[in-house]
């Protein structure tokens, strides 16, 4: 199943508007994202799989919303970045700097 991230981004923003949440202040959304990542970390520490899944979704929702606020397409950005990462060379988990 392929997910249309652009459609999800629009749905996230529509939900934010419906609930009178922020849809313009990217800095504020980044701070909220940081909080959601911390909640995910806490759930992981407790090995609470149900909460881990919810927090993963919250992190993704904030990323999708921020992407829409910035006029990006998170799905396209991920695909582009994965292509870049596939070409990189690593030794013991560290990137080797190259000219390409």
N, C-alpha and C positions, 0 to 999 in steps of 0.2 A: 504494500500500500504506500503510495507516494502522497505526501502531505503538501498542500499548497500553502507555503509559509506566508506568502503575501496576503492570502485570504485570512489566515489566522491573525496576522498583524492587524488587519482592518477590524476583525472581530474583537480583538483585545481593546483597541481604541474605542470602538463603539460601546463596549461594556464599561470602560472607564467613564465615558461621557454619560452613559445611563445612570451611573452611580455618583456623578459629580466628582470623580477622581481627577487628579492632575493629568493633563494631556499635552502640556507645553514645556514644563520645566525639566529638562533632561538631567540637570545636576541633581535635582531632588529624586528623580527616578533611579539614578545611579546609586544614591544613598540607600534607597529602599531595596534595590537589588542586593547591595552589600548585606543588608539585614536578612534577606531571604537566603543568601548563600550561608550565612552564619546559622540560620535555622536548619538548613540542610546538613551542615556539619554536625550540629548538636544531635540531630536525628540519627546520623551515621554513627556517632559515638555511642549512642544508646542501642544501636543495632535494631532500630524500630522501622522495619521495612515499609509498613503502610505509611508512616510519616515521611520516610525517605522519598517515597513515590510522590506524595503530595508536595513536598518541598522542591523536588526536581521540577515538577510542573510549575510551581510558583516562579522558580528561577527562569524557566523557559518563557513563561508569560511576560515577565518583566523584560526579558531580552527582546521578545517580539514587539512589545509596546515601544521600547526605546528605539528599535529599528524603524518602526513606523513613524515615530516622532522625528527621526533624522532623515526620513525619505529613502531609507535603504531597503533592500530585500534580503533578510537574514538568510534565507535558503540559498540564494545565489552567492552571497558572501561566504557561506560555509563551503559550498562546492568549490569556489575559487581558491579558498585558503587550503582546502584539502589537497587540491592539485599542486599547490606550492609546496605543502608539507611532504607530499609523496616524492618530490624531486630532491628534497634535502637529504644530506648525508649526516648520520649521527654515529658517534663512537661513545660507548658507555653512557648513552642517554644525553650526550651533549652535542649540540649542532656544530658541525664543521663549517667555518666561514669559507665561502667560495665567491668567485667573481660572477657566477651566473645567477 
